[in-house]
Amino acid sequence: MAPGAMDIDNSGKLDAARALLNRLEGATLNIVEDQTRFDTLQSTLAKEPGLLSEGVAGTTDPAIVAAEVASQISFLRNLKFQYLEQKAKDQYVKTIVSDEAPNINADDNELLRIENDKKKELLTAAKARLAENYSDVRTLAPLVEQDYNKAKALTQEAAALASKILDARLTLTRLRQAHPHPRLTIPAATAQLDDQIVEMQQLDDELQQVNEQVDSVKERVKAGAVEVERLRVERAELERQVNAGQKEVQDGRVVGLYDWYTASLALHRTLLSLESAHSESENELHLTYTVSPHGATEKRQVFFKLLFMPNSRLLSEVQVEGLTEDVEDVVGAHLQANDVPGLIGAVLARARG
């Protein structure tokens, strides 16, 4: 809907609400007047309770009114009985002292009875109508009061809504003055929000990749630091050995030969991925290799424990650790052939996958 049509529709509803409020305020409602009269009489009778017994018209506490009405009904009944009694006595006396006795027969009594029955029926019907009216008043009074309260609440709500509408219009006018065209519409804002969400998701993915790279670099740096520390310790040990050798050996070629042997041994270890070699005893050798399985980023260490026959070069037992594959067949075949290099090469080849 266009803004102009919406404003016209809201203006029509606002005018209708105002008209309803004016009609309700200008209407003469009995419930409002009765409330005023009730409050006035209630305050008057509260100050002077004797006015109720004197026949002042109005309403007050229902319990007090009921007691007063019952007292007056009892008084009127006694008064009526005394009146009828005195009237009967007066007629009796007049009848006795009169020269001409009235002609009263059974027909006259029957006519009187019939007339009294008719009056009783009219009185009974009037009492029934009065009771019905009282019942209708008791039934309809709460409904009328409820409808009045509802209308009053709706009127107040309409007035409040009209005030809010005016405030909203004033606020909207101020916003339009503060933010001239072109304004950001809801579809444009939604599209911009969607683009920002996609961009934030991409940036989040990039951030996650960068964090993973940072973690990988940290791991490599940590491993490099450990390797550097190990090499520093190894260098210090080698320098100590070299210094001790220079003091013990007089031939200067020993240092060069030792350096050549050390470099060759390091190259050999690098080519064969030999991490460490340790002779536990005369016939027991421990070898540790570091291999990189095919398709994996993490390296794996493979440990060999070689046991030889005493005073010989014959293999007697081989233990391999660090593999998930079963290499018993390879170990058994090379153990029978006493082929140590072939055994190590085959096991490492299977570890690399």
C-alpha positions as CSV (number, residue, x, y, z in Angstrom):
1,M,0.0,0.0,0.0
2,A,1.3,3.5,-0.8
3,P,2.2,5.8,2.1
4,G,-0.4,8.4,1.0
5,A,-3.2,5.8,0.9
6,M,-2.1,4.5,4.3
7,D,-2.1,8.0,5.8
8,I,-5.6,8.6,4.5
9,D,-6.9,5.3,5.9
10,N,-5.3,6.1,9.3
11,S,-6.8,9.6,9.3
12,G,-10.2,8.1,8.6
13,K,-9.9,5.7,11.5
14,L,-8.6,8.5,13.8
15,D,-11.5,10.7,12.9
16,A,-14.0,7.9,13.6
17,A,-12.4,7.2,17.0
18,R,-12.7,10.9,17.8
19,A,-16.3,11.0,16.8
20,L,-17.1,8.0,18.9
21,L,-15.3,9.6,21.9
22,N,-17.3,12.9,21.4
23,R,-20.6,11.0,21.1
24,L,-19.9,9.0,24.3
25,E,-18.9,12.1,26.2
26,G,-22.0,14.0,25.0
27,A,-24.5,11.2,25.4
28,T,-26.9,11.3,28.4
29,L,-26.4,7.9,30.0
30,N,-28.6,6.9,32.9
31,I,-25.9,4.8,34.4
32,V,-23.7,7.9,34.9
33,E,-26.5,10.0,36.3
34,D,-27.7,7.2,38.6
35,Q,-24.1,6.9,39.9
36,T,-24.1,10.6,40.6
37,R,-27.5,10.5,42.3
38,F,-26.5,7.4,44.3
39,D,-23.3,9.0,45.5
40,T,-25.2,12.2,46.5
41,L,-27.9,10.4,48.4
42,Q,-25.5,8.0,50.0
43,S,-23.4,10.9,51.4
44,T,-26.7,12.7,52.6
45,L,-28.1,9.6,54.3
46,A,-24.7,8.8,55.8
47,K,-24.8,12.2,57.5
48,E,-28.5,12.1,58.5
49,P,-29.8,8.5,58.8
50,G,-33.2,9.7,60.0
51,L,-34.1,10.9,56.5
52,L,-34.6,7.3,55.4
53,S,-37.5,6.9,57.9
54,E,-39.0,10.1,56.8
55,G,-39.5,8.9,53.2
56,V,-36.6,10.6,51.4
57,A,-36.5,9.2,47.8
58,G,-33.3,7.6,46.8
59,T,-31.1,4.6,47.3
60,T,-28.6,3.6,49.9
61,D,-27.2,0.4,51.4
62,P,-29.4,-2.5,50.2
63,A,-29.4,-4.2,53.6
64,I,-30.6,-1.0,55.3
65,V,-33.3,-0.4,52.6
66,A,-34.5,-4.0,52.9
67,A,-34.9,-3.7,56.7
68,E,-36.6,-0.4,56.4
69,V,-39.0,-1.6,53.7
70,A,-39.9,-4.7,55.7
71,S,-40.6,-2.5,58.8
72,Q,-42.8,-0.2,56.7
73,I,-44.7,-3.2,55.1
74,S,-45.4,-4.6,58.6
75,F,-46.6,-1.2,59.7
76,L,-48.9,-0.8,56.7
77,R,-50.4,-4.2,57.1
78,N,-51.2,-3.5,60.7
79,L,-52.6,-0.1,59.7
80,K,-54.7,-1.8,57.0
81,F,-56.0,-4.4,59.5
82,Q,-57.0,-1.7,61.9
83,Y,-58.6,0.3,59.1
84,L,-60.7,-2.7,58.0
85,E,-61.6,-3.4,61.6
86,Q,-62.7,0.1,62.3
87,K,-64.6,0.3,59.0
88,A,-66.5,-3.0,59.8
89,K,-67.3,-1.7,63.3
90,D,-68.6,1.6,61.8
91,Q,-70.8,-0.2,59.3
92,Y,-72.1,-2.5,61.9
93,V,-73.0,0.4,64.2
94,K,-74.7,2.3,61.3
95,T,-76.6,-0.8,60.4
96,I,-77.9,-1.3,63.9
97,V,-78.9,2.3,64.6
98,S,-80.3,3.0,61.2
99,D,-84.0,3.0,60.7
100,E,-83.9,1.2,57.5
101,A,-81.7,-1.8,57.4
102,P,-79.7,-2.2,54.2
103,N,-80.8,-5.0,52.0
104,I,-77.8,-7.4,52.0
105,N,-78.3,-10.8,50.6
106,A,-76.2,-13.7,49.3
107,D,-76.0,-12.2,45.8
108,D,-74.4,-9.1,47.1
109,N,-71.8,-11.1,49.0
110,E,-71.1,-13.1,45.9
111,L,-70.6,-10.0,43.8
112,L,-68.3,-8.6,46.5
113,R,-66.4,-11.9,46.5
114,I,-66.1,-11.9,42.8
115,E,-64.9,-8.2,42.8
116,N,-62.3,-9.0,45.5
117,D,-61.1,-12.0,43.5
118,K,-60.6,-9.8,40.4
119,K,-58.7,-7.3,42.5
120,K,-56.6,-10.0,44.0
121,E,-55.8,-11.4,40.5
122,L,-54.8,-7.9,39.3
123,L,-52.7,-7.4,42.4
124,T,-51.0,-10.8,41.9
125,A,-50.3,-10.0,38.3
126,A,-48.9,-6.6,39.2
127,K,-46.7,-8.2,41.8
128,A,-45.5,-10.8,39.3
129,R,-44.7,-8.0,36.8
130,L,-42.9,-6.1,39.5
131,A,-40.9,-9.1,40.5
132,E,-40.1,-9.8,36.8
133,N,-38.9,-6.2,36.4
134,Y,-36.8,-6.5,39.5
135,S,-35.3,-9.7,38.2
136,D,-34.6,-8.1,34.8
137,V,-33.0,-5.1,36.6
138,R,-30.8,-7.5,38.6
139,T,-29.9,-9.5,35.5
140,L,-29.3,-6.6,33.1
141,A,-27.6,-4.1,35.5
142,P,-24.3,-6.0,35.6
143,L,-24.4,-6.5,31.8
144,V,-25.1,-2.8,31.3
145,E,-22.3,-1.9,33.7
146,Q,-20.0,-4.3,31.9
147,D,-20.9,-2.8,28.5
148,Y,-20.4,0.7,29.9
149,N,-17.0,-0.2,31.3
150,K,-16.0,-1.9,28.1
151,A,-17.1,1.2,26.0
152,K,-15.3,3.5,28.4
153,A,-12.1,1.3,28.2
154,L,-12.3,1.3,24.4
155,T,-12.8,5.0,24.4
156,Q,-9.8,5.6,26.6
157,E,-7.8,3.1,24.4
158,A,-8.9,4.9,21.3
159,A,-7.8,8.3,22.8
160,A,-4.5,6.8,23.8
161,L,-4.0,5.3,20.4
162,A,-4.9,8.6,18.8
163,S,-2.2,10.3,20.9
164,K,0.3,7.6,20.1
165,I,-0.5,8.0,16.4
166,L,0.1,11.7,16.5
167,D,3.4,11.1,18.3
168,A,4.4,8.5,15.8
169,R,3.6,10.8,12.9
170,L,5.6,13.6,14.6
171,T,8.5,11.2,15.1
172,L,8.2,9.9,11.5
173,T,8.2,13.5,10.2
174,R,11.4,14.3,12.2
175,L,13.1,11.1,10.9
176,R,12.2,12.1,7.3
177,Q,13.6,15.5,7.8
178,A,16.8,14.1,9.4
179,H,17.2,11.4,6.7
180,P,16.3,12.8,3.3
181,H,16.2,10.7,0.1
182,P,17.6,8.3,-0.9
183,R,16.7,6.2,2.1
184,L,17.6,2.6,2.8
185,T,14.6,0.4,2.2
186,I,13.8,-2.9,3.9
187,P,14.6,-5.1,0.8
188,A,17.8,-3.2,0.2
189,A,18.8,-3.6,3.9
190,T,17.9,-7.3,3.8
191,A,20.0,-7.8,0.7
192,Q,22.9,-5.9,2.3
193,L,22.6,-8.0,5.4
194,D,22.7,-11.2,3.3
195,D,25.8,-10.0,1.5
196,Q,27.5,-9.2,4.8
197,I,26.5,-12.6,6.2
198,V,28.2,-14.3,3.2
199,E,31.2,-12.1,3.5
200,M,31.5,-12.8,7.2
201,Q,31.3,-16.5,6.5
202,Q,34.0,-16.3,4.0
203,L,36.2,-14.3,6.4
204,D,35.5,-16.8,9.1
205,D,36.6,-19.6,6.8
206,E,39.8,-17.7,5.9
207,L,40.4,-17.0,9.6
208,Q,40.1,-20.7,10.4
209,Q,42.5,-21.6,7.6
210,V,45.0,-18.9,8.9
211,N,44.7,-20.3,12.4
212,E,45.3,-23.8,11.2
213,Q,48.4,-22.5,9.3
214,V,49.6,-20.7,12.4
215,D,49.2,-23.8,14.5
216,S,51.1,-25.8,11.9
217,V,53.9,-23.2,11.8
218,K,54.0,-23.2,15.6
219,E,54.4,-27.0,15.6
220,R,57.2,-26.8,13.0
221,V,58.9,-24.0,14.9
222,K,58.6,-26.0,18.1
223,A,60.0,-29.1,16.4
224,G,62.8,-27.0,14.9
225,A,63.7,-25.5,18.3
226,V,63.9,-29.0,19.8
227,E,66.1,-30.1,16.9
228,V,68.3,-27.1,17.2
229,E,68.7,-27.7,20.9
230,R,69.6,-31.3,20.3
231,L,72.1,-30.3,17.6
232,R,73.6,-27.7,20.0
233,V,74.1,-30.4,22.6
234,E,75.5,-32.8,20.1
235,R,77.9,-30.1,18.8
236,A,79.1,-29.3,22.3
237,E,79.7,-33.0,22.9
238,L,81.5,-33.4,19.6
239,E,83.6,-30.3,20.3
240,R,84.5,-31.7,23.7
241,Q,85.5,-35.0,22.1
242,V,87.5,-33.2,19.4
243,N,89.3,-31.2,22.0
244,A,90.1,-34.3,24.0
245,G,91.3,-36.0,20.8
246,Q,93.5,-33.2,19.9
247,K,95.2,-33.4,23.3
248,E,95.7,-37.2,23.1
249,V,96.6,-37.6,19.4
250,Q,99.7,-35.9,18.0
251,D,98.8,-36.6,14.3
252,G,97.0,-33.7,12.8
253,R,95.2,-35.8,10.2
254,V,93.0,-37.4,12.8
255,V,90.8,-34.3,13.2
256,G,90.2,-34.2,9.4
257,L,89.4,-37.9,9.3
258,Y,87.1,-37.6,12.3
259,D,85.2,-34.7,10.7
260,W,84.9,-36.6,7.4
261,Y,83.7,-39.7,9.3
262,T,81.2,-37.6,11.2
263,A,79.8,-35.9,8.1
264,S,79.6,-39.2,6.3
265,L,77.7,-40.8,9.2
266,A,75.3,-37.8,9.4
267,L,74.7,-38.0,5.6
268,H,74.1,-41.8,5.9
269,R,71.6,-41.2,8.7
270,T,69.8,-38.5,6.7
271,L,69.6,-40.7,3.6
272,L,68.3,-43.7,5.6
273,S,66.2,-41.6,7.9
274,L,68.1,-43.1,10.9
275,E,67.1,-41.2,14.0
276,S,69.4,-42.9,16.5
277,A,71.6,-46.0,16.9
278,H,72.5,-47.5,20.2
279,S,74.4,-50.6,21.2
280,E,72.7,-52.0,24.3
281,S,75.3,-54.8,24.7
282,E,77.8,-56.8,22.7
283,N,75.1,-58.7,20.8
284,E,72.1,-56.2,21.0
285,L,71.6,-53.2,18.7
286,H,68.7,-50.6,18.9
287,L,67.9,-48.6,15.8
288,T,65.2,-45.9,15.5
289,Y,64.1,-44.6,12.0
290,T,61.8,-41.7,11.2
291,V,59.6,-42.2,8.1
292,S,56.8,-40.2,6.4
293,P,53.9,-42.5,5.3
294,H,52.5,-41.8,1.9
295,G,49.6,-39.4,1.9
296,A,50.2,-38.4,5.6
297,T,51.6,-35.2,7.1
298,E,52.8,-36.6,10.4
299,K,56.0,-38.6,10.6
300,R,56.2,-42.0,12.3
301,Q,59.1,-43.6,14.2
302,V,60.0,-47.2,13.7
303,F,62.1,-49.0,16.3
304,F,64.2,-52.1,15.6
305,K,65.7,-54.3,18.3
306,L,68.3,-56.7,16.8
307,L,69.7,-59.6,18.8
308,F,72.7,-61.5,17.5
309,M,74.3,-64.8,18.4
310,P,77.2,-64.2,20.9
311,N,80.6,-63.8,19.2
312,S,79.0,-64.0,15.7
313,R,77.0,-61.9,13.2
314,L,74.0,-64.2,13.0
315,L,70.6,-62.8,13.8
316,S,68.8,-64.7,16.5
317,E,65.8,-62.4,17.2
318,V,64.2,-59.2,15.7
319,Q,61.6,-56.9,17.4
320,V,59.8,-54.2,15.4
321,E,57.7,-51.4,17.1
322,G,55.8,-48.4,15.8
323,L,53.9,-50.1,13.0
324,T,50.2,-50.9,12.7
325,E,50.8,-53.4,9.9
326,D,51.8,-57.1,10.4
327,V,55.4,-57.6,9.3
328,E,56.0,-61.1,10.8
329,D,56.4,-62.6,7.4
330,V,59.0,-60.1,6.3
331,V,60.9,-60.5,9.6
332,G,60.8,-64.3,9.4
333,A,62.1,-64.4,5.8
334,H,65.0,-62.0,6.4
335,L,65.8,-63.6,9.8
336,Q,66.3,-67.0,8.1
337,A,68.5,-65.3,5.4
338,N,70.4,-63.3,8.1
339,D,69.9,-60.2,5.9
340,V,69.9,-57.2,8.2
341,P,69.9,-54.4,5.5
342,G,67.2,-56.2,3.5
343,L,65.1,-56.6,6.7
344,I,65.4,-52.9,7.6
345,G,64.7,-51.8,3.9
346,A,61.6,-54.0,3.6
347,V,60.1,-52.9,6.9
348,L,60.7,-49.2,6.2
349,A,59.2,-49.6,2.7
350,R,56.1,-51.1,4.2
351,A,56.0,-48.3,6.8
352,R,56.1,-45.7,4.1
353,G,53.1,-47.4,2.4
